[in-house]
Amino acid sequence: SQPFHTLELRSEWDKMFHSGKSWLKSFSSIQFLARAVGVKYVDDAQVGGSSSHRQLAPGLSHQPAKASCRQIFHAFWKLYSPYFCDKKSRWKAWPLLVIVMVFMFCEVQTGIDISNAIKDVNNALVGKDKTEFYKELRTAVFIGLRLVPILVLHLGAAFYISLDWRKFLTQKVLDMYVNDVQCYYRLKMEYGNVDNPDQRIAQDIGNFCRMSLRLMSSIIQDIMKIAANSIALIQISSTLFYALVGCSVGYTVFSLLVFAAPLMRVQRRILAVEGDLRYVLVRLRENAESIAFFRGHGYERQCSEKVLDHVIWSNYKRCAIEVAYKTFTGLVTLCFILLPMMIVAPMYLRGLVSFGVIQQTQMLFHSLMSGMMDIGKELDSFARLGAESVRVQELWDALAKIQRCQDRHGKMNDDSSTTVCE
């Protein structure tokens, strides 16, 4: 048998353990975190709102499911192929895209020329050759001025493609949404989970076209940077190049696997609840006379506050993911800053390279690093682009199904009418 004081001490430890466990559970709960940030958290099923026709949670859109890579690529293809493959638009889209790519290559080549000019400027400065210094400095300035017309033509063609693409896709969706089939009415009745079609048409399509073209141009430009700068960096130090490749691949893979999926899901949620908030406020404006007559301002205020809580709470989730991701990115970038100096400086001390090579190596290294790590750094843009593409694709598929169903019913009615006439 154990002494009495031992049993008493064990019971006290058990009480402390259970109380600490319950405190930890309450601290990690959603309700505690919501109170900490000043948001009145409510479950989706408890939210009542003005848009009572929607399914699952009246007044709020349903929690979006996790989108697979196949679904995202299918959404991209659904929105890319009409503009670049249609006979009416491809004659204009492809030449403009070629112009953008040509001037992107000119921009990359100008960056390489500038790095070589800076190397010569530093070498002249270390050698205290005043004439050579000003000569190389003028050369570097003239090379930099070449960027002005290149950037104007590059960005101008990109903006034109983005706006023309948005006009083309919006007209395609409007043809399916506003027609004699009355898809604008049947969509609400048959596809209640397709929330805020107005937002998807007016905002998501435009954001998708603008961001997808920007990211596509950025990726192509990164490939050009890597191809052009790799040769120059390998000639200086192959060890530095292989170290950069390994670290960049590891950073990108880790970012996509850990942060991409939750960030994309939260982004889809934010787009949905922000559309709901706008829907509630628009309904309040359109029915202002009736609400004022029946004194329904209290109910409408309650609905607006509940939807606002979901908007703020969803943005807090996104902020938490972005804080973790940007902290990780900051640590990786800090490690990369010292890498060129650690490898090239000993080569300079041994007399293997000139002083200007150190500055040239840093410029080439940072250019390559920005190209190789661009996919990871643009993770938030990729998440928003994926969320908007899936939302537009859901609307597109729903409207297409309604159209096919109506065409099938119309064909059956025509066949029956023909049979009766015969």
C-alpha positions in Angstrom: 0.0 0.0 0.0 1.2 3.5 -0.8 1.5 6.3 1.8 -1.4 8.7 2.1 0.7 11.8 1.2 1.7 10.1 -2.1 -1.9 9.5 -3.1 -2.8 13.1 -2.2 0.1 14.5 -4.2 -0.9 12.3 -7.2 -4.5 13.5 -7.1 -3.3 17.1 -7.0 -1.1 16.5 -10.1 -4.1 14.9 -11.9 -6.2 18.0 -11.2 -3.5 20.3 -12.5 -3.0 18.2 -15.6 -6.7 18.1 -16.4 -7.2 21.8 -15.8 -4.2 22.6 -18.0 -5.5 20.3 -20.7 -8.9 22.0 -20.6 -7.2 25.4 -20.7 -5.1 24.4 -23.7 -8.1 23.0 -25.5 -10.0 26.3 -24.9 -7.0 28.3 -26.0 -6.6 26.3 -29.3 -10.4 26.4 -30.0 -11.8 28.5 -32.8 -14.1 30.4 -30.4 -11.1 31.5 -28.3 -9.2 32.7 -31.3 -12.2 34.5 -32.6 -12.6 36.4 -29.3 -8.9 37.2 -29.2 -9.2 39.0 -32.6 -12.5 40.7 -31.9 -14.7 38.6 -34.2 -18.0 37.1 -33.1 -17.6 33.6 -34.5 -20.7 31.7 -35.7 -21.0 28.4 -37.5 -22.2 28.5 -41.1 -25.3 26.6 -40.1 -26.3 29.3 -37.6 -26.0 32.2 -40.0 -29.2 33.6 -41.3 -29.2 36.3 -44.0 -31.0 38.0 -46.7 -30.3 35.6 -49.5 -32.5 32.9 -48.1 -32.8 31.0 -51.4 -29.3 29.5 -51.0 -28.6 26.0 -49.8 -26.7 24.9 -46.7 -26.3 28.2 -45.1 -28.8 31.0 -45.9 -27.0 34.3 -46.3 -23.6 32.7 -46.7 -22.0 30.6 -49.3 -21.0 27.0 -48.5 -17.5 26.1 -47.4 -15.6 25.3 -50.7 -14.2 21.9 -51.1 -10.5 21.3 -51.6 -9.7 21.7 -55.3 -7.5 19.0 -56.8 -4.6 19.8 -59.3 -6.6 18.2 -62.0 -9.6 20.4 -61.4 -7.4 23.5 -61.4 -5.7 22.6 -64.7 -9.1 21.8 -66.2 -10.4 25.2 -65.1 -7.3 26.9 -66.7 -7.8 25.0 -70.0 -11.5 25.9 -70.0 -10.7 29.6 -69.8 -7.5 29.6 -71.9 -8.6 27.6 -74.9 -11.6 29.7 -76.1 -9.6 32.9 -76.6 -6.4 31.4 -78.0 -8.1 28.8 -80.2 -11.2 30.6 -81.5 -11.0 31.7 -85.1 -12.2 35.2 -84.3 -9.7 36.0 -81.6 -6.6 33.9 -82.2 -5.4 36.0 -85.2 -5.0 38.8 -82.7 -4.0 36.9 -79.6 -1.0 35.0 -80.9 0.8 37.9 -82.6 0.5 40.0 -79.5 1.7 37.1 -77.4 4.7 36.8 -79.6 5.4 40.5 -79.3 5.3 40.2 -75.6 7.8 37.3 -75.6 10.2 39.0 -78.0 10.4 42.1 -75.8 10.7 40.1 -72.7 13.8 38.4 -74.2 15.1 41.9 -75.0 14.6 42.9 -71.4 16.4 39.9 -70.1 19.3 40.4 -72.5 19.5 44.1 -71.5 19.8 43.0 -67.9 22.8 40.7 -68.8 24.5 43.6 -70.7 24.0 45.9 -67.7 25.7 43.3 -65.4 28.7 43.1 -67.7 28.9 46.9 -67.9 28.8 47.2 -64.1 31.7 44.7 -63.9 33.8 46.9 -66.1 32.8 50.0 -64.1 34.0 48.3 -60.9 37.2 47.1 -62.4 38.0 50.7 -63.6 37.1 52.0 -60.2 39.4 49.6 -58.4 42.2 50.4 -61.0 41.7 54.1 -60.4 41.5 54.7 -64.1 39.4 57.9 -64.4 39.0 57.9 -68.2 38.0 54.2 -68.4 35.6 54.7 -65.4 33.6 57.4 -67.1 33.6 55.6 -70.4 32.2 52.4 -68.9 29.7 54.5 -66.8 28.3 56.1 -70.0 28.1 52.7 -71.6 26.1 51.4 -68.7 23.7 54.4 -68.8 23.0 54.0 -72.5 22.3 50.3 -72.0 19.9 51.2 -69.2 18.1 53.7 -71.5 17.3 50.8 -73.9 14.9 49.5 -71.3 12.4 52.4 -71.8 11.0 51.5 -75.3 11.3 47.8 -74.5 9.2 48.1 -71.3 6.6 50.4 -73.0 6.0 47.9 -75.9 6.1 44.9 -73.6 3.6 46.2 -71.0 1.4 47.9 -73.6 0.9 44.6 -75.5 0.3 42.7 -72.3 -2.4 45.1 -71.1 -4.1 44.9 -74.5 -4.2 41.1 -74.4 -5.5 41.1 -70.9 -8.4 43.5 -71.6 -9.3 41.9 -75.0 -9.3 38.5 -73.3 -11.6 39.7 -70.5 -14.0 41.2 -73.0 -14.1 37.9 -75.0 -14.7 35.6 -72.0 -17.3 38.0 -70.5 -19.2 38.1 -73.7 -19.1 34.3 -73.9 -20.5 33.9 -70.3 -23.1 36.6 -70.9 -24.3 34.8 -74.0 -25.0 31.7 -71.8 -26.3 33.7 -68.8 -28.7 36.2 -70.4 -30.7 34.5 -73.2 -34.1 33.1 -73.9 -33.3 30.0 -71.9 -33.5 32.2 -68.8 -30.3 30.8 -67.3 -30.1 33.8 -64.9 -33.3 32.5 -63.2 -32.7 28.8 -63.5 -29.2 29.0 -62.1 -30.5 30.3 -58.8 -33.2 27.6 -58.6 -31.1 24.6 -59.8 -27.6 25.5 -58.7 -27.8 27.3 -55.4 -24.2 26.4 -54.5 -22.9 28.5 -57.4 -22.9 31.7 -55.3 -22.7 35.3 -56.6 -22.7 34.8 -60.4 -22.6 38.6 -60.7 -19.2 38.7 -58.9 -17.9 35.8 -61.0 -18.8 37.6 -64.3 -17.9 41.2 -63.4 -14.9 40.6 -61.2 -13.4 37.1 -61.2 -13.1 36.9 -65.0 -11.2 40.2 -65.1 -8.9 39.3 -62.3 -8.2 35.9 -63.9 -7.3 37.4 -67.2 -5.0 40.0 -65.7 -3.3 37.8 -63.2 -2.9 34.8 -65.4 -1.3 36.9 -68.1 1.0 38.5 -65.6 2.0 35.2 -64.1 2.4 33.6 -67.5 4.7 36.4 -68.6 6.6 36.2 -65.3 7.2 32.5 -65.7 8.4 32.8 -69.3 10.6 35.7 -68.3 12.0 33.6 -65.5 12.8 30.8 -67.9 14.6 33.2 -70.1 16.6 34.6 -67.2 17.6 31.2 -66.1 18.7 30.2 -69.6 20.6 33.4 -70.2 22.3 33.9 -66.8 23.1 30.2 -66.1 25.9 30.1 -68.6 27.5 33.2 -67.3 27.3 32.0 -63.7 28.6 28.5 -64.5 31.7 30.1 -66.1 32.4 32.0 -62.9 31.5 29.2 -60.4 29.7 26.0 -61.1 29.5 25.2 -57.3 27.5 28.4 -56.8 25.1 27.6 -59.6 24.4 24.0 -58.4 23.9 25.2 -54.9 21.4 27.8 -56.1 19.5 25.2 -58.2 19.2 22.7 -55.2 18.0 25.4 -52.7 15.5 26.9 -55.2 14.0 23.6 -56.1 13.7 22.6 -52.4 12.1 26.0 -51.5 9.6 25.8 -54.4 8.5 22.2 -53.7 8.1 22.8 -50.0 6.1 26.0 -50.6 3.7 24.3 -53.0 3.2 21.2 -50.9 2.8 23.0 -47.5 1.2 26.4 -48.3 -0.5 26.3 -51.7 -3.5 24.1 -51.0 -4.7 25.7 -47.8 -4.1 29.2 -49.2 -6.1 28.5 -52.3 -9.0 27.1 -50.3 -9.1 30.1 -48.0 -8.9 32.4 -51.0 -12.0 30.8 -52.5 -13.8 31.2 -49.2 -12.9 34.9 -49.1 -14.1 35.5 -52.6 -17.4 33.8 -51.7 -18.1 35.6 -48.4 -17.1 39.0 -49.8 -19.6 38.5 -52.6 -22.2 37.6 -50.0 -21.5 40.8 -48.1 -22.0 42.8 -51.2 -25.2 40.9 -52.0 -26.7 41.7 -48.6 -25.8 45.4 -49.0 -27.1 45.6 -52.5 -30.4 44.0 -51.5 -30.6 46.5 -48.6 -30.2 49.3 -51.1 -32.8 47.9 -53.6 -35.4 47.3 -50.9 -34.7 50.3 -48.8 -38.3 51.6 -49.0 -39.9 48.3 -47.8 -37.3 47.8 -45.1 -37.9 51.3 -43.8 -41.7 50.9 -43.9 -41.7 47.6 -41.9 -38.8 48.8 -39.7 -36.6 45.9 -40.6 -33.3 47.6 -40.1 -32.5 45.6 -37.0 -32.7 42.3 -38.9 -30.8 43.6 -41.8 -28.1 45.0 -39.5 -27.8 41.6 -37.8 -27.4 39.8 -41.2 -24.8 42.3 -42.3 -22.8 41.9 -39.1 -22.9 38.1 -39.3 -21.6 38.1 -42.9 -19.0 40.7 -42.0 -17.7 38.4 -39.2 -17.2 35.6 -41.7 -15.4 38.0 -44.1 -13.0 39.1 -41.3 -12.5 35.6 -39.9 -11.7 34.2 -43.4 -9.1 37.0 -43.9 -7.5 36.2 -40.5 -7.1 32.7 -41.7 -5.4 33.9 -44.9 -3.2 36.3 -42.8 -2.1 33.4 -40.6 -1.0 31.3 -43.6 0.8 34.3 -45.2 2.6 35.1 -42.0 4.0 31.6 -41.8 4.9 31.5 -45.5 6.6 35.0 -45.6 8.5 34.1 -42.5 9.8 31.0 -44.2 10.6 33.0 -47.3 12.4 35.7 -45.4 14.7 33.1 -43.7 15.5 31.5 -47.0 16.2 34.8 -48.7 18.5 35.8 -45.8 20.5 32.6 -46.2 20.8 33.2 -50.0 22.2 36.8 -49.6 25.5 35.5 -48.1 25.9 32.5 -50.4 27.6 34.3 -53.4 30.1 36.1 -51.1 31.0 32.9 -49.2 31.9 31.2 -52.5 33.4 33.9 -54.7 35.2 35.9 -52.0 37.8 33.1 -51.4 38.3 32.9 -55.2 39.1 36.7 -55.3 41.5 36.4 -52.3 43.4 33.6 -54.1 43.6 35.8 -57.2 41.5 33.7 -59.4 39.0 36.4 -60.3 38.9 40.2 -60.4 37.1 42.4 -58.0 34.4 43.3 -60.6 33.5 39.6 -60.9 32.2 39.7 -57.3 29.6 42.4 -58.2 28.8 40.7 -61.4 28.3 37.4 -59.6 25.9 38.9 -57.1 23.8 40.5 -59.9 23.7 37.2 -61.8 23.0 35.2 -58.7 20.1 37.5 -57.5 18.6 37.5 -61.1 18.7 33.7 -61.2 17.4 33.4 -57.6 14.4 35.6 -58.5 13.7 33.5 -61.5 14.0 30.2 -59.8 12.1 31.2 -56.7 9.4 33.2 -58.5 6.9 30.4 -58.4 7.2 30.2 -54.6 7.2 33.9 -54.0 4.1 34.3 -56.2 2.2 31.7 -54.1 -0.5 34.1 -53.0 -1.1 35.2 -56.7 -1.2 31.5 -57.7 -3.7 30.7 -55.0 -6.0 33.6 -55.9 -5.7 32.7 -59.6 -6.6 29.1 -58.9 -9.5 30.1 -56.8 -10.9 32.5 -59.4 -10.4 30.1 -62.2 -12.3 27.3 -60.4 -15.2 29.8 -59.5 -15.5 30.9 -63.1 -15.3 27.3 -64.4 -18.1 26.2 -62.0 -20.3 29.0 -63.3 -19.4 28.1 -66.9 -20.2 24.4 -66.4 -23.5 25.1 -64.7 -24.7 27.4 -67.5 -23.6 24.9 -70.1 -25.5 22.1 -68.4 -28.7 24.3 -68.2 -28.2 25.1 -71.9 -27.8 21.5 -72.9 -30.7 20.4 -70.8 -32.9 23.0 -72.5 -31.7 22.1 -76.0 -32.5 18.4 -75.2 -36.0 19.3 -74.0 -36.6 21.5 -77.0 -35.5 18.7 -79.4 -37.8 16.3 -77.6 -40.7 18.7 -77.9 -40.0 19.2 -81.6 -39.9 15.4 -82.2 -43.3 15.0 -80.3 -44.8 17.9 -82.3 -43.6 16.3 -85.5 -45.1 12.9 -84.5 -48.5 14.6 -83.7 -48.6 16.4 -87.0 -47.8 13.2 -88.9 
